[in-house]
Amino acid sequence: MKKTLITGAAGFLGSHLCDRFIAEGHHVIAMDNLITGDLKNIEHLFPLEHFEFHHHDVSTFVHLGGNLDYILHFASPASPIDYLKIPIETLKVGSLGTLNLLGLAKNKNARILVASTSEVYGDPLVHPQNEEYYGNVSPIGPRGVYDEAKRFMESITMAYHRHHGLDTRIVRIFNTYGSRMRLNDGRVVPAFMGQALRGEDLTVFGDGSQTRSFTYIDDQVEGIYRLLMSDYVEPINIGNPDETTILEFAQEIIKLTGTDQKIVYKPLPKDDPLQRQPDISRAKEILEWEPQVHRSEGLKKVFEYFKSLTPEELHRKEHRDFSHLNGK
Ligand code: UDP
């Protein structure tokens, strides 16, 4: 039986990866410090014999006894609102956390896949973005703490591969949506769904002409799984090239939810990328992967999920209090 460590396991992507690796017959070691993750996302796995949970911050030394086959490093805040509130933790988990897990992988002779992001392309000057593009990132802007940590993550991962011969994989994840996204984390899919369900106006930032390309969670997990099982070490984009403006997206959500909400405009956050669309030629060729779920279908499923939340969950405003961290 393969033994797999998943960091950020109580988060959105991490919890879906736990489900997938359990279904593939792995023994899953789930790790999370629960700053932005939620045990609710993995509580259904607790009774299983081949699932264990470790409450640990991977930015500090990670110790595990026994052998290990795979590591998937998915621990990180992942919404622009979170990085603004916990910038130091965001930098640490992408840099020190990655260093610790690469060390663990080397020690255990395990294969490691790290979760990078389309944010390494910053506000891109090339469209669509292919893996050869170096990006256009401000190191000192509000997103710099995330973008630069992820760029460092890629750099140190390649260094461990080249210098130590470590078996590494790098996925560049584009905007992904699905069940278990935190309702109030500020990302656009839960934001619009929550607003529609509470009967509030939808908040479009800027004039809504900025674009994103949204990938359904099942497609994302499949791409990540294929990459891990491949022998390809350079970064690969996993995302859905179906691009939309945020204004059209808001209109789509209003139509889907059958509500008659209005759209209100708020200022565009600093360094918000104006356009984003993955070039997935590499994933198609190397992994024989491409997305299967159309946005209209995926959004219907995720709307069912948000509808299933309790009224208390739906009406709770941002409930995360990070003040105790105090930049540590
Ligand atoms: N956005 C918006 N209204 C919201 C939340 C986000 O118009 O209530 C916009 C945001 O400015 C960005 C896009 O939606 O252009 C996607 O934002 P998200 O935070 O989900 O992800 P990212 O900017 O990291 O792609």
Boltz pocket constraint, residues with backbone or C-beta under 6 A from the ligand:
constraints:
  - pocket:
      binder: B
      contacts: [[A, 78], [A, 79], [A, 80], [A, 175], [A, 186], [A, 187], [A, 188], [A, 189], [A, 191], [A, 192], [A, 203], [A, 204], [A, 205], [A, 206], [A, 210], [A, 211], [A, 212], [A, 246], [A, 268], [A, 269], [A, 272], [A, 273]]
      max_distance: 6.0
